[in-house]
Amino acid sequence: MTYEVDFEEALKLFESYGWKLKKIYEPYRVFTKEGQLPWLIPVRNRKVSIEYIQKFKNFIQGQNEA
């Protein structure tokens, strides 16, 4: 079973860490932050796989530990 969240929830998460929605390349949303490589997140039917949310959270956690 695939778990998904609404894109709006994902958008709020990225923005809360200073990332901005820069471009839309269907089906991807591109988030950027100065000094970082961009994140490309696939969006289907206004939903984002929880897998990508978890990867982003792990990335943020790793940065906070460094």
Secondary structure as UniProt FT lines:
FT   STRAND          4..6
FT   HELIX           7..16
FT   TURN            17..18
FT   STRAND          20..25
FT   TURN            26..27
FT   STRAND          28..32
FT   TURN            34..35
FT   STRAND          39..42
FT   TURN            45..46
FT   STRAND          47..49
FT   HELIX           50..65
//
